[in-house]
Amino acid sequence: MPQLDILQIFQGIATMVGAEPLITIGRILLIAIGIAFVFLGAKGILEGLIMIPMGVGMAAVNAGVLYLSATTMGTIFVDPMVSDPVKLIEVLQINFLQPIYTFTFSNGLIACLVFMGIGAITEVEYVMMAPFKSMTIAMFAELGTLVTFPIAVFAGLNFQEAASISVVGGADAPMVLFTSLILANNLFVPITVVAYLYLSLTYGGYPYLIRLLVPRRFRGIKMEMKKSNITAGEKITFAIITCTILCLLFPVAAPLFMSFFIGVIVKEAGITRMVEFLEGPLLYGSTFFLGLLLGVLCEANTILNSKVFILLILGMLSLLLSGIGGIIGGYVMYFITKGKFNPVVGIAGVSCIPTTAKVAQKEVFKVNRQAMILPYAMGASVSGVITSAVIAAIFITLFR
């Protein structure tokens, strides 16, 4: 009877033993982080829709490394770097998630699908009710994007890489995926992972930023709620005209503009079955597989890139500065309206629909149960989608 080698049977352990110490440590840490994401998502501390599939993917891919040949280690989940047509056809037949990655993720399609779903749950009425206030706050909330770009260049990134990571400040993860795919293909996996990781953390981190920068007496300001007489036809007109103008000015981001506004138009047209498809199976299905793929792409060999630590710092800085910028915008509107505007609305200018708007309302409710700011927060959030897309389009046009 041949002698059995335990490490030959349990190849996940064998590759742990046979890999370089740094890779082994990285795999163990990423497994632990993945497990933590699952629990934090399940508890609602982080955004479960992204964190649960992402955490499971991270844990599984870093545990499931095997010997693909006598000398080569890898996984059979997905190969993000394959480009040769013959090899691509081969991995499409073997690797578990390769078809989904190749046909929806690596070409930006999944970002467009998510945008369609977001459009279907977005209420543009709130922007149309107070366009000046919404857009002013949204522009202030791009502070992180604008300031992080030169800092990233100073830190050693080239213009394309700096633009890709600075867009994280817009808190629009599909936009980050789209931008980094075009400008920094070599880093788009870690940049996108950083973006989704930090956008989930906004749910847990931004409340503390609000409490730090907005005193309790300002958080409790009750805003006047005006009854809207905006019709569905007017909303459709706004959506199609805005979409056309943005596509005309920034054609490089036209797929994202079209995806977002077609969701809005279908919603306002009252086509129930299409709305149910866009906001249900399409949005949640796309987001689920996006989170799962992001987790699977967090394989130690990919993540332990020398630039990833810099990206982590820059991504955090960009979102922090954007949150501060949004709150500054909220204070600007407070002074313009002579104290009738709640500065907490400013945090919603960091789009991340609808998370930041919900965070803003939740923090206000803790101080004053009679204060309703959600419509204004949603208006700022929708405007944030537009401003982040415009800045990303400018970056792509200038640096591609």
Contacts in CASP RR format, 6 or more apart in sequence:
PFRMAT RR
TARGET T0000
AUTHOR 0000-0000-0000
METHOD contacts of the structure
MODEL  1
MPQLDILQIFQGIATMVGAEPLITIGRILLIAIGIAFVFLGAKGILEGLI
MIPMGVGMAAVNAGVLYLSATTMGTIFVDPMVSDPVKLIEVLQINFLQPI
YTFTFSNGLIACLVFMGIGAITEVEYVMMAPFKSMTIAMFAELGTLVTFP
IAVFAGLNFQEAASISVVGGADAPMVLFTSLILANNLFVPITVVAYLYLS
LTYGGYPYLIRLLVPRRFRGIKMEMKKSNITAGEKITFAIITCTILCLLF
PVAAPLFMSFFIGVIVKEAGITRMVEFLEGPLLYGSTFFLGLLLGVLCEA
NTILNSKVFILLILGMLSLLLSGIGGIIGGYVMYFITKGKFNPVVGIAGV
SCIPTTAKVAQKEVFKVNRQAMILPYAMGASVSGVITSAVIAAIFITLFR
6 13 0 8 1.000
7 13 0 8 1.000
7 14 0 8 1.000
7 17 0 8 1.000
8 14 0 8 1.000
11 64 0 8 1.000
11 65 0 8 1.000
11 66 0 8 1.000
11 67 0 8 1.000
12 63 0 8 1.000
12 64 0 8 1.000
12 65 0 8 1.000
12 66 0 8 1.000
14 67 0 8 1.000
15 64 0 8 1.000
15 65 0 8 1.000
15 66 0 8 1.000
15 67 0 8 1.000
15 73 0 8 1.000
15 74 0 8 1.000
16 24 0 8 1.000
16 27 0 8 1.000
16 28 0 8 1.000
16 65 0 8 1.000
17 24 0 8 1.000
18 24 0 8 1.000
19 27 0 8 1.000
19 65 0 8 1.000
19 73 0 8 1.000
22 304 0 8 1.000
23 300 0 8 1.000
23 301 0 8 1.000
23 304 0 8 1.000
26 62 0 8 1.000
26 300 0 8 1.000
26 303 0 8 1.000
26 304 0 8 1.000
27 62 0 8 1.000
27 63 0 8 1.000
27 65 0 8 1.000
27 300 0 8 1.000
28 62 0 8 1.000
30 58 0 8 1.000
30 59 0 8 1.000
30 62 0 8 1.000
30 298 0 8 1.000
30 299 0 8 1.000
30 300 0 8 1.000
30 303 0 8 1.000
31 58 0 8 1.000
31 59 0 8 1.000
31 62 0 8 1.000
31 63 0 8 1.000
33 55 0 8 1.000
33 58 0 8 1.000
34 54 0 8 1.000
34 55 0 8 1.000
34 56 0 8 1.000
34 57 0 8 1.000
34 58 0 8 1.000
34 59 0 8 1.000
34 295 0 8 1.000
35 55 0 8 1.000
35 59 0 8 1.000
37 46 0 8 1.000
37 51 0 8 1.000
37 52 0 8 1.000
37 54 0 8 1.000
37 55 0 8 1.000
37 58 0 8 1.000
38 51 0 8 1.000
38 52 0 8 1.000
38 55 0 8 1.000
38 56 0 8 1.000
38 59 0 8 1.000
40 46 0 8 1.000
40 51 0 8 1.000
41 47 0 8 1.000
41 48 0 8 1.000
41 51 0 8 1.000
41 52 0 8 1.000
42 48 0 8 1.000
42 52 0 8 1.000
45 203 0 8 1.000
45 204 0 8 1.000
46 200 0 8 1.000
46 201 0 8 1.000
46 203 0 8 1.000
46 204 0 8 1.000
47 199 0 8 1.000
47 200 0 8 1.000
47 203 0 8 1.000
47 355 0 8 1.000
48 200 0 8 1.000
49 284 0 8 1.000
49 287 0 8 1.000
49 288 0 8 1.000
50 196 0 8 1.000
50 199 0 8 1.000
50 200 0 8 1.000
50 287 0 8 1.000
50 290 0 8 1.000
50 291 0 8 1.000
50 294 0 8 1.000
51 200 0 8 1.000
53 288 0 8 1.000
53 289 0 8 1.000
53 291 0 8 1.000
53 292 0 8 1.000
53 295 0 8 1.000
54 196 0 8 1.000
54 197 0 8 1.000
54 291 0 8 1.000
54 292 0 8 1.000
54 294 0 8 1.000
54 295 0 8 1.000
54 298 0 8 1.000
55 295 0 8 1.000
56 292 0 8 1.000
56 295 0 8 1.000
57 77 0 8 1.000
57 292 0 8 1.000
57 295 0 8 1.000
57 296 0 8 1.000
57 298 0 8 1.000
58 295 0 8 1.000
58 296 0 8 1.000
58 298 0 8 1.000
60 77 0 8 1.000
60 296 0 8 1.000
61 75 0 8 1.000
61 77 0 8 1.000
61 295 0 8 1.000
61 296 0 8 1.000
61 297 0 8 1.000
61 298 0 8 1.000
61 299 0 8 1.000
62 298 0 8 1.000
62 299 0 8 1.000
62 300 0 8 1.000
64 75 0 8 1.000
65 73 0 8 1.000
65 74 0 8 1.000
65 75 0 8 1.000
65 299 0 8 1.000
66 73 0 8 1.000
66 74 0 8 1.000
66 75 0 8 1.000
66 76 0 8 1.000
67 73 0 8 1.000
67 74 0 8 1.000
68 74 0 8 1.000
74 299 0 8 1.000
74 301 0 8 1.000
75 95 0 8 1.000
75 296 0 8 1.000
75 299 0 8 1.000
76 94 0 8 1.000
76 95 0 8 1.000
76 96 0 8 1.000
77 95 0 8 1.000
77 96 0 8 1.000
77 97 0 8 1.000
77 296 0 8 1.000
77 299 0 8 1.000
78 95 0 8 1.000
78 96 0 8 1.000
78 97 0 8 1.000
78 98 0 8 1.000
78 101 0 8 1.000
78 293 0 8 1.000
78 296 0 8 1.000
78 297 0 8 1.000
79 91 0 8 1.000
79 95 0 8 1.000
79 98 0 8 1.000
80 101 0 8 1.000
80 106 0 8 1.000
80 189 0 8 1.000
80 297 0 8 1.000
80 302 0 8 1.000
82 88 0 8 1.000
82 91 0 8 1.000
88 102 0 8 1.000
91 98 0 8 1.000
92 98 0 8 1.000
92 99 0 8 1.000
92 102 0 8 1.000
97 292 0 8 1.000
97 293 0 8 1.000
97 296 0 8 1.000
100 289 0 8 1.000
100 293 0 8 1.000
101 293 0 8 1.000
103 109 0 8 1.000
104 110 0 8 1.000
104 113 0 8 1.000
104 286 0 8 1.000
104 289 0 8 1.000
105 290 0 8 1.000
105 293 0 8 1.000
106 181 0 8 1.000
107 181 0 8 1.000
108 177 0 8 1.000
108 178 0 8 1.000
108 181 0 8 1.000
110 174 0 8 1.000
110 177 0 8 1.000
110 286 0 8 1.000
110 289 0 8 1.000
110 290 0 8 1.000
111 174 0 8 1.000
111 175 0 8 1.000
111 177 0 8 1.000
111 178 0 8 1.000
111 256 0 8 1.000
112 174 0 8 1.000
112 255 0 8 1.000
112 256 0 8 1.000
112 258 0 8 1.000
112 259 0 8 1.000
113 259 0 8 1.000
113 282 0 8 1.000
113 283 0 8 1.000
113 286 0 8 1.000
114 174 0 8 1.000
114 283 0 8 1.000
114 286 0 8 1.000
114 287 0 8 1.000
114 290 0 8 1.000
115 174 0 8 1.000
115 256 0 8 1.000
115 259 0 8 1.000
115 260 0 8 1.000
116 259 0 8 1.000
116 260 0 8 1.000
116 262 0 8 1.000
116 263 0 8 1.000
116 278 0 8 1.000
116 282 0 8 1.000
116 283 0 8 1.000
117 263 0 8 1.000
117 278 0 8 1.000
117 279 0 8 1.000
117 280 0 8 1.000
117 282 0 8 1.000
117 283 0 8 1.000
117 286 0 8 1.000
118 174 0 8 1.000
118 260 0 8 1.000
118 283 0 8 1.000
118 353 0 8 1.000
118 385 0 8 1.000
119 259 0 8 1.000
119 260 0 8 1.000
119 261 0 8 1.000
119 262 0 8 1.000
119 263 0 8 1.000
119 264 0 8 1.000
119 267 0 8 1.000
119 278 0 8 1.000
120 263 0 8 1.000
120 264 0 8 1.000
120 266 0 8 1.000
120 267 0 8 1.000
120 275 0 8 1.000
120 278 0 8 1.000
120 279 0 8 1.000
120 283 0 8 1.000
121 267 0 8 1.000
121 279 0 8 1.000
121 283 0 8 1.000
121 353 0 8 1.000
121 354 0 8 1.000
122 260 0 8 1.000
122 263 0 8 1.000
122 264 0 8 1.000
122 267 0 8 1.000
122 353 0 8 1.000
122 378 0 8 1.000
122 382 0 8 1.000
122 385 0 8 1.000
123 378 0 8 1.000
123 382 0 8 1.000
124 235 0 8 1.000
124 238 0 8 1.000
124 239 0 8 1.000
124 264 0 8 1.000
124 268 0 8 1.000
124 382 0 8 1.000
125 228 0 8 1.000
125 230 0 8 1.000
125 235 0 8 1.000
126 134 0 8 1.000
126 375 0 8 1.000
126 376 0 8 1.000
126 378 0 8 1.000
126 379 0 8 1.000
126 382 0 8 1.000
127 134 0 8 1.000
127 135 0 8 1.000
127 238 0 8 1.000
127 379 0 8 1.000
127 382 0 8 1.000
127 383 0 8 1.000
128 230 0 8 1.000
128 234 0 8 1.000
128 235 0 8 1.000
128 238 0 8 1.000
129 226 0 8 1.000
129 228 0 8 1.000
129 230 0 8 1.000
129 375 0 8 1.000
129 379 0 8 1.000
130 376 0 8 1.000
130 379 0 8 1.000
131 383 0 8 1.000
133 333 0 8 1.000
133 341 0 8 1.000
133 376 0 8 1.000
133 380 0 8 1.000
134 376 0 8 1.000
134 379 0 8 1.000
134 380 0 8 1.000
134 382 0 8 1.000
134 383 0 8 1.000
135 383 0 8 1.000
135 386 0 8 1.000
135 387 0 8 1.000
136 329 0 8 1.000
136 332 0 8 1.000
136 333 0 8 1.000
137 326 0 8 1.000
137 329 0 8 1.000
137 330 0 8 1.000
137 333 0 8 1.000
137 345 0 8 1.000
137 346 0 8 1.000
137 348 0 8 1.000
137 349 0 8 1.000
137 380 0 8 1.000
137 383 0 8 1.000
138 349 0 8 1.000
138 351 0 8 1.000
138 380 0 8 1.000
138 383 0 8 1.000
138 384 0 8 1.000
138 386 0 8 1.000
138 387 0 8 1.000
139 387 0 8 1.000
140 325 0 8 1.000
140 326 0 8 1.000
140 328 0 8 1.000
140 329 0 8 1.000
140 330 0 8 1.000
140 332 0 8 1.000
140 346 0 8 1.000
140 349 0 8 1.000
141 170 0 8 1.000
141 322 0 8 1.000
141 323 0 8 1.000
141 325 0 8 1.000
141 326 0 8 1.000
141 329 0 8 1.000
141 346 0 8 1.000
141 349 0 8 1.000
141 350 0 8 1.000
141 351 0 8 1.000
141 380 0 8 1.000
141 384 0 8 1.000
141 387 0 8 1.000
142 169 0 8 1.000
142 170 0 8 1.000
142 322 0 8 1.000
142 384 0 8 1.000
142 387 0 8 1.000
142 388 0 8 1.000
142 391 0 8 1.000
143 321 0 8 1.000
143 322 0 8 1.000
143 323 0 8 1.000
143 324 0 8 1.000
143 325 0 8 1.000
143 326 0 8 1.000
143 328 0 8 1.000
144 166 0 8 1.000
144 169 0 8 1.000
144 170 0 8 1.000
144 317 0 8 1.000
144 318 0 8 1.000
144 319 0 8 1.000
144 320 0 8 1.000
144 321 0 8 1.000
144 322 0 8 1.000
144 323 0 8 1.000
144 325 0 8 1.000
145 166 0 8 1.000
145 167 0 8 1.000
145 168 0 8 1.000
145 169 0 8 1.000
145 170 0 8 1.000
145 318 0 8 1.000
145 322 0 8 1.000
145 388 0 8 1.000
145 391 0 8 1.000
146 166 0 8 1.000
146 391 0 8 1.000
147 318 0 8 1.000
147 321 0 8 1.000
148 162 0 8 1.000
148 165 0 8 1.000
148 166 0 8 1.000
148 168 0 8 1.000
148 169 0 8 1.000
148 314 0 8 1.000
148 315 0 8 1.000
148 317 0 8 1.000
148 318 0 8 1.000
148 321 0 8 1.000
149 162 0 8 1.000
149 163 0 8 1.000
149 166 0 8 1.000
150 162 0 8 1.000
151 314 0 8 1.000
151 317 0 8 1.000
152 161 0 8 1.000
152 162 0 8 1.000
152 165 0 8 1.000
152 166 0 8 1.000
152 310 0 8 1.000
152 314 0 8 1.000
153 159 0 8 1.000
153 162 0 8 1.000
155 310 0 8 1.000
155 314 0 8 1.000
156 310 0 8 1.000
157 165 0 8 1.000
157 307 0 8 1.000
157 310 0 8 1.000
157 314 0 8 1.000
159 398 0 8 1.000
159 399 0 8 1.000
160 183 0 8 1.000
160 184 0 8 1.000
160 399 0 8 1.000
160 400 0 8 1.000
161 183 0 8 1.000
161 184 0 8 1.000
161 187 0 8 1.000
161 191 0 8 1.000
161 307 0 8 1.000
163 179 0 8 1.000
163 183 0 8 1.000
163 184 0 8 1.000
163 395 0 8 1.000
163 396 0 8 1.000
163 398 0 8 1.000
163 399 0 8 1.000
164 176 0 8 1.000
164 179 0 8 1.000
164 180 0 8 1.000
164 183 0 8 1.000
164 184 0 8 1.000
164 187 0 8 1.000
164 188 0 8 1.000
164 191 0 8 1.000
164 395 0 8 1.000
165 180 0 8 1.000
165 191 0 8 1.000
165 194 0 8 1.000
165 311 0 8 1.000
165 314 0 8 1.000
165 315 0 8 1.000
165 318 0 8 1.000
166 314 0 8 1.000
166 318 0 8 1.000
166 395 0 8 1.000
167 175 0 8 1.000
167 176 0 8 1.000
167 179 0 8 1.000
167 180 0 8 1.000
167 318 0 8 1.000
167 388 0 8 1.000
167 391 0 8 1.000
167 392 0 8 1.000
167 395 0 8 1.000
168 176 0 8 1.000
168 191 0 8 1.000
168 194 0 8 1.000
168 195 0 8 1.000
168 198 0 8 1.000
168 314 0 8 1.000
168 315 0 8 1.000
168 318 0 8 1.000
168 319 0 8 1.000
169 315 0 8 1.000
169 318 0 8 1.000
169 319 0 8 1.000
169 321 0 8 1.000
169 322 0 8 1.000
169 350 0 8 1.000
169 388 0 8 1.000
170 318 0 8 1.000
170 319 0 8 1.000
170 322 0 8 1.000
170 350 0 8 1.000
170 351 0 8 1.000
170 352 0 8 1.000
170 384 0 8 1.000
170 387 0 8 1.000
170 388 0 8 1.000
170 391 0 8 1.000
171 199 0 8 1.000
171 202 0 8 1.000
171 319 0 8 1.000
171 322 0 8 1.000
171 350 0 8 1.000
171 351 0 8 1.000
171 352 0 8 1.000
171 356 0 8 1.000
171 388 0 8 1.000
172 351 0 8 1.000
172 352 0 8 1.000
172 384 0 8 1.000
172 385 0 8 1.000
172 388 0 8 1.000
172 389 0 8 1.000
172 392 0 8 1.000
173 192 0 8 1.000
173 195 0 8 1.000
173 196 0 8 1.000
173 199 0 8 1.000
173 352 0 8 1.000
174 256 0 8 1.000
175 253 0 8 1.000
175 256 0 8 1.000
175 388 0 8 1.000
175 389 0 8 1.000
175 392 0 8 1.000
176 191 0 8 1.000
176 192 0 8 1.000
176 195 0 8 1.000
177 188 0 8 1.000
177 192 0 8 1.000
177 195 0 8 1.000
178 253 0 8 1.000
178 255 0 8 1.000
178 256 0 8 1.000
178 392 0 8 1.000
179 392 0 8 1.000
179 395 0 8 1.000
179 396 0 8 1.000
180 187 0 8 1.000
180 188 0 8 1.000
180 191 0 8 1.000
180 192 0 8 1.000
181 188 0 8 1.000
182 252 0 8 1.000
182 396 0 8 1.000
182 400 0 8 1.000
183 395 0 8 1.000
183 396 0 8 1.000
183 399 0 8 1.000
183 400 0 8 1.000
184 191 0 8 1.000
187 305 0 8 1.000
187 307 0 8 1.000
187 311 0 8 1.000
189 297 0 8 1.000
189 302 0 8 1.000
190 302 0 8 1.000
190 303 0 8 1.000
190 305 0 8 1.000
190 307 0 8 1.000
190 308 0 8 1.000
190 311 0 8 1.000
191 311 0 8 1.000
192 294 0 8 1.000
192 297 0 8 1.000
193 294 0 8 1.000
193 295 0 8 1.000
193 297 0 8 1.000
193 298 0 8 1.000
193 303 0 8 1.000
194 308 0 8 1.000
194 311 0 8 1.000
194 312 0 8 1.000
194 315 0 8 1.000
195 315 0 8 1.000
196 290 0 8 1.000
196 291 0 8 1.000
196 294 0 8 1.000
198 315 0 8 1.000
198 316 0 8 1.000
198 319 0 8 1.000
199 319 0 8 1.000
199 352 0 8 1.000
199 355 0 8 1.000
201 319 0 8 1.000
202 319 0 8 1.000
202 350 0 8 1.000
202 352 0 8 1.000
202 355 0 8 1.000
202 356 0 8 1.000
202 359 0 8 1.000
203 355 0 8 1.000
203 359 0 8 1.000
204 359 0 8 1.000
206 323 0 8 1.000
206 347 0 8 1.000
206 350 0 8 1.000
206 356 0 8 1.000
206 359 0 8 1.000
207 359 0 8 1.000
207 362 0 8 1.000
207 363 0 8 1.000
209 320 0 8 1.000
209 323 0 8 1.000
209 324 0 8 1.000
209 327 0 8 1.000
209 347 0 8 1.000
210 219 0 8 1.000
210 327 0 8 1.000
210 344 0 8 1.000
210 347 0 8 1.000
210 359 0 8 1.000
210 360 0 8 1.000
210 363 0 8 1.000
211 219 0 8 1.000
211 363 0 8 1.000
213 324 0 8 1.000
213 327 0 8 1.000
214 327 0 8 1.000
214 343 0 8 1.000
214 344 0 8 1.000
216 367 0 8 1.000
218 334 0 8 1.000
218 342 0 8 1.000
218 343 0 8 1.000
218 344 0 8 1.000
219 342 0 8 1.000
219 343 0 8 1.000
219 344 0 8 1.000
219 363 0 8 1.000
219 364 0 8 1.000
219 366 0 8 1.000
219 367 0 8 1.000
219 368 0 8 1.000
220 342 0 8 1.000
220 364 0 8 1.000
220 367 0 8 1.000
220 368 0 8 1.000
220 371 0 8 1.000
221 334 0 8 1.000
221 339 0 8 1.000
221 340 0 8 1.000
221 341 0 8 1.000
221 342 0 8 1.000
221 343 0 8 1.000
221 368 0 8 1.000
221 371 0 8 1.000
222 342 0 8 1.000
222 368 0 8 1.000
222 370 0 8 1.000
222 371 0 8 1.000
222 372 0 8 1.000
223 340 0 8 1.000
223 341 0 8 1.000
223 342 0 8 1.000
223 345 0 8 1.000
223 371 0 8 1.000
223 372 0 8 1.000
223 373 0 8 1.000
223 376 0 8 1.000
224 340 0 8 1.000
225 372 0 8 1.000
225 375 0 8 1.000
232 268 0 8 1.000
232 269 0 8 1.000
232 270 0 8 1.000
233 268 0 8 1.000
235 264 0 8 1.000
235 268 0 8 1.000
236 265 0 8 1.000
236 268 0 8 1.000
236 269 0 8 1.000
239 261 0 8 1.000
239 264 0 8 1.000
239 265 0 8 1.000
239 268 0 8 1.000
240 261 0 8 1.000
240 265 0 8 1.000
242 261 0 8 1.000
242 386 0 8 1.000
243 257 0 8 1.000
243 258 0 8 1.000
243 260 0 8 1.000
243 261 0 8 1.000
243 262 0 8 1.000
246 253 0 8 1.000
246 254 0 8 1.000
246 257 0 8 1.000
246 386 0 8 1.000
246 389 0 8 1.000
246 390 0 8 1.000
247 254 0 8 1.000
247 257 0 8 1.000
247 258 0 8 1.000
249 390 0 8 1.000
249 393 0 8 1.000
250 257 0 8 1.000
250 389 0 8 1.000
250 390 0 8 1.000
250 393 0 8 1.000
250 394 0 8 1.000
250 397 0 8 1.000
252 393 0 8 1.000
252 396 0 8 1.000
252 397 0 8 1.000
252 400 0 8 1.000
253 389 0 8 1.000
253 390 0 8 1.000
253 392 0 8 1.000
253 393 0 8 1.000
253 396 0 8 1.000
256 389 0 8 1.000
257 389 0 8 1.000
260 385 0 8 1.000
260 389 0 8 1.000
263 278 0 8 1.000
266 274 0 8 1.000
266 275 0 8 1.000
266 278 0 8 1.000
267 275 0 8 1.000
267 278 0 8 1.000
267 279 0 8 1.000
319 350 0 8 1.000
322 350 0 8 1.000
323 346 0 8 1.000
323 347 0 8 1.000
323 350 0 8 1.000
325 346 0 8 1.000
326 346 0 8 1.000
326 347 0 8 1.000
326 349 0 8 1.000
326 350 0 8 1.000
327 343 0 8 1.000
327 344 0 8 1.000
327 346 0 8 1.000
327 347 0 8 1.000
329 343 0 8 1.000
329 346 0 8 1.000
330 341 0 8 1.000
330 342 0 8 1.000
330 343 0 8 1.000
330 344 0 8 1.000
330 345 0 8 1.000
330 346 0 8 1.000
331 343 0 8 1.000
333 341 0 8 1.000
333 343 0 8 1.000
333 345 0 8 1.000
333 346 0 8 1.000
334 340 0 8 1.000
334 341 0 8 1.000
334 342 0 8 1.000
334 343 0 8 1.000
341 376 0 8 1.000
342 364 0 8 1.000
342 371 0 8 1.000
342 373 0 8 1.000
342 376 0 8 1.000
344 360 0 8 1.000
344 363 0 8 1.000
344 364 0 8 1.000
344 373 0 8 1.000
344 377 0 8 1.000
345 360 0 8 1.000
345 373 0 8 1.000
345 376 0 8 1.000
345 377 0 8 1.000
345 380 0 8 1.000
346 360 0 8 1.000
346 377 0 8 1.000
346 380 0 8 1.000
347 356 0 8 1.000
347 359 0 8 1.000
347 360 0 8 1.000
347 377 0 8 1.000
348 356 0 8 1.000
348 357 0 8 1.000
348 359 0 8 1.000
348 360 0 8 1.000
348 376 0 8 1.000
348 377 0 8 1.000
348 378 0 8 1.000
348 379 0 8 1.000
348 380 0 8 1.000
348 381 0 8 1.000
349 356 0 8 1.000
349 380 0 8 1.000
349 381 0 8 1.000
349 383 0 8 1.000
349 384 0 8 1.000
350 356 0 8 1.000
350 384 0 8 1.000
351 381 0 8 1.000
351 382 0 8 1.000
351 383 0 8 1.000
351 384 0 8 1.000
351 385 0 8 1.000
351 388 0 8 1.000
352 381 0 8 1.000
353 378 0 8 1.000
353 381 0 8 1.000
353 382 0 8 1.000
353 385 0 8 1.000
354 378 0 8 1.000
354 381 0 8 1.000
356 377 0 8 1.000
356 381 0 8 1.000
357 374 0 8 1.000
357 377 0 8 1.000
357 378 0 8 1.000
357 379 0 8 1.000
357 380 0 8 1.000
357 381 0 8 1.000
358 374 0 8 1.000
360 373 0 8 1.000
360 374 0 8 1.000
360 377 0 8 1.000
361 372 0 8 1.000
361 373 0 8 1.000
361 374 0 8 1.000
361 377 0 8 1.000
364 371 0 8 1.000
364 373 0 8 1.000
365 371 0 8 1.000
END
